[in-house]
């Protein structure tokens, strides 16, 4: 098999896997952009007040950390829909279309199971924060269920996006042929 055939197979695999962004991914993308703007404005304002007025609001670190959590978790479904996570293309390029589709289905099913477990644990953590009325030991004294809610929402959105990807990969597997029960 020539290198150009392997490269074209790898490109075909990536082109098939990328999904159009749905409303969940677009909403998460918008929330990430807004969180980035909030982070930049907060940190920029703190830099200016420290430089010019020798004064700090002393909340930029806390708000920046919360916005980083929002960006981290809400960007996961966007990355999933755009097929932006790492892949072992060296192996995938050497597989036939059927085996490549099969490996994607297996990996997606395992990832989906992991995401369900992650969502369950994050939801338990969120309920614990709510029940215990945890607050940050800072000037803002933020109720910690608020920033932790972003983790639950991000994991739930990732679960939705992973389900969409698994459905698309199952359709790809059916189309790739050699599926038991499929008429020739």
Residue pairs with C-beta under 8 A, 6 or more apart in sequence:
1 94
6 93
6 94
7 93
9 92
9 93
9 97
9 100
10 89
10 92
10 93
12 97
13 89
13 92
13 93
13 100
13 104
14 83
14 87
14 89
16 168
16 172
17 83
17 104
17 165
17 168
17 169
17 172
18 81
18 82
18 83
19 81
19 82
19 83
19 161
19 164
19 165
19 168
20 81
21 29
21 78
21 81
21 82
22 81
22 161
22 164
24 77
24 157
24 160
24 161
25 77
25 78
25 80
25 81
25 82
25 157
25 161
28 74
28 75
28 76
28 77
28 78
28 154
28 157
29 75
29 78
31 70
31 74
32 70
32 71
32 74
32 75
32 78
35 67
35 70
35 71
35 74
36 67
36 71
38 63
38 67
39 63
39 64
39 67
39 68
39 71
42 59
42 60
42 63
42 64
42 67
43 60
43 64
45 57
45 60
46 56
46 57
46 59
46 60
49 55
49 56
49 57
50 56
58 139
59 138
59 139
59 140
62 136
62 138
62 139
62 140
62 142
63 140
65 147
66 142
66 146
66 147
66 150
69 147
69 148
69 150
69 151
70 147
70 150
70 154
72 154
73 150
73 151
73 153
73 154
73 155
73 158
74 150
74 153
74 154
74 157
75 154
76 154
76 155
76 157
76 158
76 161
77 154
77 157
77 158
77 160
77 161
78 84
78 161
79 85
80 158
80 161
80 162
80 165
81 161
81 164
81 165
92 100
92 103
95 103
97 176
97 177
98 173
98 176
98 177
98 178
101 169
101 172
101 173
101 176
102 173
104 169
104 172
104 173
105 166
105 169
105 170
105 173
108 162
108 165
108 166
108 169
109 166
111 162
112 159
112 162
112 163
112 166
115 155
115 158
115 159
115 162
116 159
118 155
119 152
119 155
119 156
119 159
122 148
122 151
122 152
122 155
123 152
125 148
125 151
126 145
126 148
126 149
126 151
126 152
128 134
129 143
129 144
129 145
129 148
130 145
133 143
134 143
134 144
134 145
135 141
135 142
135 143
135 144
136 142
136 144
173 179
174 182
